[in-house]
Amino acid sequence: MRIHPRKSKKSHNFPFTGLFRCGECDSMITAQWTTGKMGVRYRYYRCTKKKGNCDQKYLREDVVVLQLKERLQQIALLDEWTDFMLRKVEEWDKSEKSSSGSMLGRIKENERETEQKLDELVSLYLDGDIPKENYILKKNELLKQKVSLAQKMDSARAEKKNWVEPLREWILDMKKATQLQSSDNFFEIRDYFKKIGTNSQLRDKSVSVSFCPPTEFARARNAEFLLSPYSAPSARQDFALSAEAVSKCDSTENRTLI
């Protein structure tokens, strides 16, 4: 009896599965191949309807890609802007390191002085130059000061690395949005939206994505640019972002749906 090898199940790489939920019933979105009237095969995405009745229709992958690239176009910043922002971040980083280094140095010097005072206090007490009551009172005061300085040191070190790098990373993400507009790597586009977006949905054959305030700021700034009298390419440099505008790009987690 001949034994036939089992056929392995064919794997389908659908790039946007796992990115979206249904905007009507909140079920996950699945994908499959289908053949059109002209014999052309294409991929489409639809609700799994795992949570009950749902009236949402399918959406072809090429339409999904088109709509995602429209979202990329909405948030992508001009190279002039991102280059300006990166220069400002570099300036702030240097200033922050200088300021932080000075503060840490002052705290370390205060710690050294406090430790020295404690040593001198112990010597005075052991030599019998101050009464016990005064010794205990002064020792407790210096120990409290030592604890306070240690807390200031921890706080200064935490603040030193809190905001500059996340801001720099966000600016680089905005530059990548420009690059992905012409990309055919759908998996890279998916991973990008997983990183910078949330609450991605398909509803009524439309894609919706939520963005954090800095990215929503980028979208609003782009819209303002397109409607402004400075929209001509020759005037782009005059329409550069201000330092105040750059500083709005913090790393908070609130999101705005577009």
N, C-alpha and C positions, 0 to 999 in steps of 0.2 A: 504494500500500500504506500503510494507516494504521499509524502507530507508536504503540503504547500505552505510556504512561509506566510505568516500573517502580514497583511498589509498595514503599514504604519499610518496612523491618522495624519492627514495633511494639515500642516500648520498654516494658519492665516495670520499674517502680520497686519493688523488693522491699526494704523498709527494713533487714532484718536479715541480708541476705547480706553476707558479709565479716566478720561479727562472730563467728560460731561455727565450731567444728570438731566433727567427729563424735567422741564420747567413746569409741567402740569401735575405730575404725580410723584416726582422725586425718585422714580426708579432709575437704575443705571441705564446708560445707552449702550446698545450692542451694535454690531456691524455684520454685513454679509455681502457676498457677491451676487449680482443679478445680471441678466442679459437683456438689453434693450431691443426695441422692435427691429433695429437695423443689424442686430447680431453683435453689437458692441457690448463687451462686458465692463461693468463698472462697480465700484463699491459704494454702499450707502449705509447710513446710520439711522437707527430707530430706537424707540423706547422698548425696553424688555417687557413692559406692562406687568412686572412682577408684583406690583402693589394694587392691582385691580384694574378696572376699566380706565382707558386712557384714549383720547381722540387724536393724539399727535401722529402726524404722518412722518414718512421717511425723509431724509435729506441726503442728497448725493455728496460724496466726499469732495468733489471738485468745488461744490458750492460752500462746503464747510471751510475749505482752504481759502477760498476767495474772501469769505467773511472774516476769518481770522487775520488775513493779511490786511484787510481794511482796519481792523483793530490795531494792528502793528503800525499802520500808517498814522493812526490817530495819536499814538503815544511817542513815536520816534521823534527825537529832537534833531535839529540841524547840527551838523558837525561843528559849526562855529559856536553853537551854544554849549555842546558837551565839552569841547576843548576849553572854552572859557571857564566852565564849571570845574573841570579838572584842575585848571590852574589855580582857581580860588581855593579848592580843597587842599592843594599842595601848600599854598600860603598859610591856610588855617592850621594845617598839620604841623608845619614848622613852628608857627606861633604857639600852638598848643603844647608842643614838646618843650619849647623854651620856657613857657610859663609854668608848665607842670614840673619841669626840672628844677626851676627856681623854688617852687613851693615845696617840693620833696626835699630839697637841700635845706630849706629853713626848718622844716619839721625834724629832719635828722639832727640838725644842730641843736634844736630845742631838746630833743631826746637825750643827746649827749650831755648837755648842761644839766638836765634834770637828774641823770644818772650820777653825775659828778657831785651834785648837791646832796644826793642820798648818801654817797660814800663819805662826804665830809661830815654829814649829820651823825652818821654812825660813829665816826672817829671822835667827834665832840662828846657824844654820850659815853663812849667807852673810857674817855679820859676824865669823865666826871665834870665836864665844863658846862653841861646843861642838865636841869632836872628831868626826871623821867616823863613827867606830864607834858613838858614842852617838847620833848623828843617825840613822843607818840603823836602829839597834835601835828607837828611839822612833818613827820614821816607820812602820816595819812594824807596830808595835803599834797605832798610830792608824788605819792603813789597814784592819787586821783589824776594828777596832772600827767603822769606817765601813761595811764590808761587812755586819757583823752587824746594824747598825741598819737598813740597807736591807732586809734579809731580814725583820726584825721589822715594818717598815712594810708590806711586801707581805702578810705574814701577817695583820696587824691589819685591813687593807683587805678581805682575802678573808673573814675571819670576820664582818666588819660586815654582809655581805649574804648570809650562808649560810643562815640558818634562818627568819628572821621572815616573809619574803614567801611561801615555800612553805607555811608553817603557815597563814598567812592565807588563801591560795588553797584549801587543803584544807578549812578551815572553811566557806568560801563554797560549795565543792562539796557539802558535807553539807547546806547550806541548799537547794541546788538539787535534791537528792534529794527533799525534801518537795514542791517545786513540781511535779516531773515525775510524781508519783504520780497527779495528776489531769489530766495532759497527754495529748492525742491525737496529738501530734507524734512519731510513731514514729522518725523520722530523728534527732530531738534526743535521744530516749532511747537510740538506738543509739550516737550520738556520745559520750554521757555514759559509757556502759559501756566504750567504747573508751578513754576517758581514765582512768577511775578503777579499771577492772578489767583482768584478764588471764586467759589460759587459759579463755576462755568456751567451753563445750561443750554439746552436746545429746546426751543418752543416756537410753534408756528413757523417752522422752517427758518428760524433765525438763531444765531449764536449770541449769547450774552455772557459777559465776563465782568467780575468785580475787581477793582483795583484799589490799592492803598493810596492815601492822600498824596504822596509825592508823584505817583504815576498819574493820578487824576489831575494833579497840577500840570503835568506835562501835556496831557490831552487838552486841558483848558487853554494852556499857553499856545499850543499849536492852533487851536480854533481862533484865538485872538489874533495870532499872526496872519492867518489867512484872510481875516476880515479887515485887517489894518491897511492904511495907505502905504505901509512899508513892505508890502508883500512882494514887491519886485525883487528879483535876485540881487540886483545891484545895491539894494538898500538893506540887505540882510545884516551887514555888520553893524548898521545903526540901530538895528532892532535886537541887539544882544541882550541877554539876561543881566539883570543887576545883581549885585552881591546879596541884596535883601531877598530877591527872588530865589537865588540858589539856596539860601539858608532855610527856606520853607521845606526843603526836601528831607525831612527827618525820617526816622524809622518807626513811626507809630503804626498800629495794626488796623485802624479803622479803614473801611473800604467803601467805595462808591461804585454803584452799578452803572455801566454804560452799555 
